[in-house]
Amino acid sequence: MSVLDDLAVPLRALRLLAVDFGHLAAPSVHVGPIYPNQVELSFHDDLAGFEAWREALGIAPDAVTHGTQSDGRTRVLTTSADFAGALVTLTGFAKVPDPAPAGTAA
């Protein structure tokens, strides 16, 4: 059985993230006992917010993984960095624009 004290490292990191980067876009936040040293920050329909956090944490652009889900309808960006003893994982989601109909200018 996990106790709240088991999450002290990511919760401390989250507190420092709020202090140091409180001016950035508010992400969805997840901390839990499955990955007890990890803070997950996710950005839905906000890749600009994802990018601002990536830059603030000093993560290089080439450290971002790109993919899609939902049959290619959703773009997914993922990266991570160590911060205050915790692994901070950023995930950004955005809709992939519908392709232009055939015969129209792009």
Backbone as ProteinMPNN parsed JSONL, in Angstrom:
{"seq_chain_A": "MSVLDDLAVPLRALRLLAVDFGHLAAPSVHVGPIYPNQVELSFHDDLAGFEAWREALGIAPDAVTHGTQSDGRTRVLTTSADFAGALVTLTGFAKVPDPAPAGTAA", "coords_chain_A": {"N_chain_A": [[0.838, -1.18, 0.0], [0.596, 2.147, -0.872], [1.536, 5.32, 0.507], [0.867, 8.808, 1.099], [3.277, 10.08, 1.693], [5.046, 8.672, 0.096], [5.005, 10.008, -2.241], [6.438, 12.299, -1.977], [8.707, 13.374, -3.349], [7.863, 13.947, -6.137], [5.751, 15.683, -5.497], [7.042, 17.764, -4.196], [8.589, 18.675, -6.315], [6.517, 19.523, -7.99], [5.495, 21.638, -6.468], [7.695, 23.393, -6.619], [7.751, 23.811, -9.388], [5.381, 25.263, -9.679], [6.061, 27.586, -8.291], [8.36, 28.521, -9.676], [7.508, 28.642, -12.347], [4.98, 29.736, -12.524], [3.819, 31.598, -14.187], [3.408, 30.417, -16.598], [1.37, 28.517, -18.978], [-1.378, 26.734, -17.572], [-1.179, 23.351, -16.954], [-2.778, 20.073, -17.262], [-2.37, 18.035, -14.465], [-0.695, 15.194, -13.217], [0.089, 13.049, -10.606], [1.106, 10.105, -9.124], [0.985, 6.844, -7.466], [1.844, 4.776, -9.163], [3.965, 5.553, -10.822], [6.042, 6.708, -8.858], [7.995, 8.743, -8.719], [7.493, 10.664, -10.578], [6.158, 13.462, -12.336], [3.486, 14.315, -14.254], [2.702, 16.449, -16.839], [0.204, 17.623, -18.853], [-1.011, 18.925, -21.938], [-3.773, 19.952, -23.532], [-4.928, 20.578, -26.701], [-3.153, 22.706, -26.816], [-0.443, 23.357, -27.909], [1.315, 25.455, -27.874], [1.517, 26.066, -25.166], [2.723, 23.682, -24.298], [5.196, 23.948, -25.646], [6.206, 26.286, -24.421], [6.623, 25.384, -21.797], [8.47, 23.342, -22.348], [10.67, 24.843, -23.24], [11.136, 26.394, -20.914], [11.958, 24.444, -19.119], [14.328, 23.793, -20.214], [14.592, 21.851, -22.196], [15.748, 20.333, -25.079], [14.66, 20.896, -28.475], [15.0, 18.655, -30.164], [14.665, 16.562, -28.444], [12.079, 15.923, -28.244], [9.46, 13.69, -28.804], [7.453, 12.797, -31.556], [4.198, 11.94, -32.562], [1.112, 10.283, -33.537], [-2.321, 9.704, -32.672], [-5.575, 8.163, -32.353], [-6.372, 7.285, -34.952], [-4.727, 8.939, -36.496], [-5.788, 11.467, -36.133], [-5.112, 13.016, -33.99], [-2.406, 14.845, -32.907], [0.541, 14.084, -31.081], [2.876, 15.127, -28.76], [5.762, 14.418, -26.88], [7.976, 14.616, -24.124], [10.628, 14.668, -21.672], [12.2, 15.601, -18.543], [14.595, 15.839, -15.902], [13.788, 17.317, -12.831], [14.228, 18.908, -9.877], [14.701, 16.447, -8.606], [12.684, 14.818, -9.536], [11.138, 13.103, -12.298], [9.927, 14.945, -14.852], [7.359, 14.818, -17.041], [6.255, 15.943, -20.11], [3.391, 16.209, -22.095], [1.838, 16.908, -25.078], [-1.177, 17.514, -26.787], [-2.931, 17.825, -29.835], [-5.352, 18.596, -32.316], [-5.107, 17.207, -35.564], [-5.133, 19.047, -38.476], [-7.828, 18.837, -40.825], [-7.282, 17.412, -44.03], [-6.942, 19.366, -47.024], [-9.617, 19.429, -49.368], [-9.528, 17.395, -52.313], [-8.217, 18.839, -55.249], [-8.228, 21.466, -54.45], [-6.492, 24.469, -53.581], [-3.647, 24.381, -51.455]], "CA_chain_A": [[0.0, 0.0, 0.0], [1.323, 3.419, -0.931], [1.051, 6.416, 1.344], [1.153, 10.106, 0.489], [4.708, 10.364, 1.848], [5.769, 8.058, -1.022], [4.967, 10.948, -3.365], [7.072, 13.549, -1.529], [9.61, 13.934, -4.369], [7.152, 14.642, -7.21], [4.953, 16.788, -4.968], [7.975, 18.868, -3.973], [8.906, 19.197, -7.643], [5.333, 20.247, -8.45], [5.465, 22.912, -5.748], [8.734, 24.256, -7.199], [7.296, 24.19, -10.728], [4.38, 26.321, -9.506], [6.755, 28.805, -7.872], [9.282, 28.985, -10.716], [6.89, 28.794, -13.664], [3.566, 30.052, -12.334], [3.36, 32.47, -15.266], [3.171, 29.621, -17.814], [0.04, 27.913, -19.142], [-1.713, 25.702, -16.586], [-1.393, 22.028, -17.552], [-3.378, 19.033, -16.432], [-1.275, 17.488, -13.662], [-0.912, 13.868, -12.639], [1.101, 12.462, -9.735], [0.477, 8.928, -8.546], [1.867, 5.804, -6.939], [2.356, 3.845, -10.171], [5.291, 6.105, -11.113], [6.101, 7.583, -7.687], [8.957, 9.848, -8.827], [7.178, 11.344, -11.829], [5.094, 14.451, -12.448], [3.045, 14.379, -15.651], [2.013, 17.681, -17.224], [-0.333, 17.449, -20.201], [-1.572, 20.121, -22.56], [-4.763, 19.534, -24.527], [-5.177, 21.648, -27.672], [-2.311, 23.831, -26.425], [0.962, 23.06, -28.185], [2.105, 26.624, -27.468], [1.784, 25.847, -23.752], [3.721, 22.606, -24.26], [6.482, 24.518, -26.072], [6.683, 27.216, -23.399], [7.147, 24.567, -20.702], [9.682, 22.678, -22.832], [11.747, 25.839, -23.207], [11.395, 26.775, -19.524], [12.679, 23.347, -18.475], [15.606, 23.616, -20.896], [14.586, 20.612, -22.983], [16.055, 20.6, -26.49], [13.587, 20.508, -29.397], [15.198, 17.31, -30.723], [14.337, 15.569, -27.418], [10.62, 15.746, -28.281], [8.966, 12.634, -29.698], [6.236, 13.184, -32.272], [3.391, 10.815, -33.0], [-0.321, 10.543, -33.665], [-3.231, 8.699, -32.139], [-6.954, 8.322, -32.848], [-6.335, 7.126, -36.409], [-4.045, 10.071, -37.107], [-6.529, 12.713, -35.949], [-4.552, 13.771, -32.869], [-0.944, 14.936, -32.835], [1.009, 13.899, -29.71], [4.278, 15.451, -28.512], [6.156, 13.962, -25.557], [9.366, 14.785, -23.724], [10.763, 14.666, -20.218], [13.44, 16.129, -17.975], [14.698, 15.785, -14.452], [13.601, 18.609, -12.179], [14.104, 18.81, -8.413], [14.705, 15.048, -8.202], [11.571, 14.075, -10.141], [11.051, 13.101, -13.75], [8.779, 15.725, -15.308], [6.994, 14.41, -18.391], [5.334, 16.841, -20.804], [2.686, 15.623, -23.229], [0.962, 17.863, -25.75], [-2.143, 16.934, -27.725], [-3.601, 18.803, -30.697], [-6.021, 18.011, -33.477], [-4.446, 17.332, -36.852], [-6.106, 19.679, -39.373], [-8.349, 18.027, -41.931], [-6.612, 17.736, -45.293], [-7.729, 20.135, -48.001], [-10.267, 18.555, -50.356], [-8.803, 17.221, -53.577], [-8.475, 19.851, -56.264], [-8.179, 22.822, -53.921], [-5.137, 24.929, -53.265], [-3.292, 24.184, -50.046]], "C_chain_A": [[0.884, 1.245, 0.0], [0.692, 4.424, 0.019], [1.479, 7.723, 0.692], [2.632, 10.477, 0.605], [5.543, 9.755, 0.717], [5.852, 8.993, -2.226], [5.645, 12.27, -3.026], [7.943, 14.177, -2.616], [8.823, 14.614, -5.494], [6.284, 15.798, -6.704], [5.826, 18.003, -4.666], [8.338, 19.505, -5.317], [7.739, 20.01, -8.192], [5.227, 21.602, -7.767], [6.497, 23.885, -6.333], [8.374, 24.69, -8.622], [6.297, 25.338, -10.641], [5.034, 27.643, -9.129], [7.585, 29.381, -9.015], [8.591, 29.331, -12.031], [5.395, 29.091, -13.59], [2.972, 30.928, -13.42], [3.057, 31.702, -16.558], [1.764, 29.04, -17.82], [-0.18, 26.805, -18.108], [-1.961, 24.372, -17.295], [-2.348, 21.193, -16.707], [-2.215, 18.347, -15.739], [-1.656, 16.116, -13.134], [0.321, 13.456, -11.845], [0.431, 11.249, -9.117], [1.461, 7.852, -8.164], [2.4, 4.816, -7.982], [3.759, 4.254, -10.613], [5.578, 7.141, -10.03], [7.112, 8.721, -7.752], [8.709, 10.68, -10.069], [6.031, 12.33, -11.65], [4.737, 14.517, -13.927], [2.267, 15.67, -15.857], [1.504, 17.489, -18.644], [-1.084, 18.696, -20.638], [-2.488, 19.672, -23.682], [-5.128, 20.728, -25.393], [-4.373, 22.9, -27.327], [-0.839, 23.498, -26.646], [1.857, 24.247, -27.855], [2.452, 26.517, -25.984], [2.834, 24.769, -23.546], [5.098, 23.174, -24.573], [7.051, 25.477, -25.039], [7.274, 26.446, -22.213], [8.425, 23.853, -21.125], [10.863, 23.628, -22.752], [12.117, 26.197, -21.772], [12.203, 25.703, -18.789], [14.011, 23.05, -19.157], [15.713, 22.328, -21.689], [14.792, 20.969, -24.455], [14.901, 20.155, -27.391], [13.752, 19.088, -29.956], [14.969, 16.205, -29.696], [12.834, 15.296, -27.353], [10.281, 14.627, -29.256], [7.629, 13.076, -30.283], [5.494, 11.915, -32.676], [1.956, 11.249, -33.204], [-1.075, 9.424, -32.977], [-4.611, 8.985, -32.706], [-6.985, 8.31, -34.366], [-5.746, 8.346, -37.102], [-4.737, 11.404, -36.937], [-5.964, 13.593, -34.842], [-3.033, 13.7, -32.91], [-0.549, 14.827, -31.367], [2.5, 14.212, -29.654], [4.601, 15.029, -27.083], [7.636, 14.225, -25.333], [9.432, 14.747, -22.207], [12.117, 15.216, -19.807], [13.416, 15.913, -16.476], [14.554, 17.194, -13.899], [13.382, 18.36, -10.693], [13.979, 17.363, -7.942], [13.587, 14.209, -8.777], [11.707, 14.103, -11.662], [9.781, 13.849, -14.132], [8.538, 15.357, -16.768], [5.97, 15.389, -18.934], [4.695, 16.083, -21.958], [1.74, 16.677, -23.785], [0.083, 17.157, -26.758], [-2.758, 18.061, -28.55], [-4.248, 18.062, -31.863], [-5.177, 18.221, -34.715], [-5.483, 17.962, -37.786], [-6.563, 18.709, -40.463], [-7.61, 18.414, -43.196], [-7.545, 18.538, -46.2], [-8.377, 19.16, -48.973], [-9.459, 18.517, -51.648], [-9.207, 18.307, -54.574], [-8.481, 21.274, -55.742], [-6.741, 23.188, -53.598], [-4.878, 24.763, -51.767], [-2.898, 25.487, -49.407]], "O_chain_A": [[1.814, 1.357, 0.799], [-0.507, 4.388, 0.295], [2.356, 7.734, -0.171], [3.18, 11.119, -0.291], [6.624, 10.257, 0.408], [6.672, 8.791, -3.122], [5.441, 13.262, -3.726], [7.92, 15.395, -2.787], [9.097, 15.778, -5.786], [6.104, 16.788, -7.413], [5.398, 19.141, -4.858], [8.388, 20.73, -5.436], [7.943, 21.066, -8.792], [4.906, 22.602, -8.41], [6.201, 25.065, -6.519], [8.665, 25.82, -9.015], [6.355, 26.278, -11.434], [4.611, 28.702, -9.594], [7.524, 30.578, -9.294], [9.044, 30.219, -12.752], [4.639, 28.734, -14.494], [1.752, 30.997, -13.562], [2.512, 32.27, -17.504], [1.06, 29.064, -16.81], [0.732, 26.033, -17.813], [-2.851, 24.275, -18.14], [-2.684, 21.561, -15.581], [-1.181, 18.102, -16.36], [-2.775, 15.896, -12.67], [1.446, 13.508, -12.343], [-0.697, 11.348, -8.634], [2.642, 7.935, -8.499], [3.341, 4.08, -7.686], [4.639, 3.406, -10.761], [5.378, 8.334, -10.256], [7.078, 9.601, -6.891], [9.625, 11.336, -10.565], [5.072, 12.075, -10.922], [5.609, 14.753, -14.763], [1.302, 15.95, -15.147], [2.293, 17.22, -19.55], [-1.695, 19.407, -19.84], [-2.039, 19.082, -24.664], [-5.579, 21.758, -24.893], [-4.847, 24.02, -27.518], [-0.076, 23.372, -25.689], [3.043, 24.064, -27.582], [3.57, 26.846, -25.589], [3.732, 24.92, -22.718], [6.06, 22.913, -23.85], [8.259, 25.482, -24.803], [8.32, 26.828, -21.689], [9.369, 23.767, -20.34], [11.929, 23.265, -22.257], [13.302, 26.293, -21.45], [13.033, 26.02, -17.938], [14.744, 22.159, -18.728], [16.802, 21.775, -21.838], [14.082, 21.814, -25.0], [14.241, 19.155, -27.107], [12.761, 18.397, -30.193], [15.069, 15.026, -30.036], [12.374, 14.529, -26.507], [10.755, 14.616, -30.392], [6.789, 13.651, -29.591], [6.111, 10.932, -33.086], [1.62, 12.425, -33.065], [-0.539, 8.343, -32.734], [-4.792, 9.944, -33.456], [-7.55, 9.205, -34.994], [-6.209, 8.742, -38.172], [-4.316, 12.391, -37.541], [-6.292, 14.776, -34.758], [-2.453, 12.615, -32.945], [-1.21, 15.4, -30.501], [3.292, 13.639, -30.401], [3.802, 15.255, -26.173], [8.449, 14.073, -26.245], [8.402, 14.79, -21.535], [13.051, 15.288, -20.606], [12.353, 15.818, -15.862], [15.126, 18.145, -14.432], [12.439, 17.667, -10.31], [13.245, 17.076, -6.997], [13.538, 13.003, -8.534], [12.314, 15.011, -12.23], [8.68, 13.43, -13.772], [9.401, 15.559, -17.621], [4.943, 15.64, -18.303], [5.383, 15.393, -22.71], [0.943, 17.263, -23.053], [0.551, 16.295, -27.501], [-3.07, 19.127, -28.019], [-3.748, 17.038, -32.327], [-4.595, 19.289, -34.9], [-6.603, 17.46, -37.88], [-5.794, 17.881, -40.95], [-7.336, 19.592, -43.425], [-8.767, 18.402, -46.143], [-7.757, 18.171, -49.363], [-8.798, 19.487, -52.018], [-10.384, 18.639, -54.715], [-8.717, 22.207, -56.51], [-5.893, 22.324, -53.374], [-5.76, 24.975, -50.934], [-2.566, 25.519, -48.222]]}, "name": "protein", "num_of_chains": 1, "seq": "MSVLDDLAVPLRALRLLAVDFGHLAAPSVHVGPIYPNQVELSFHDDLAGFEAWREALGIAPDAVTHGTQSDGRTRVLTTSADFAGALVTLTGFAKVPDPAPAGTAA"}
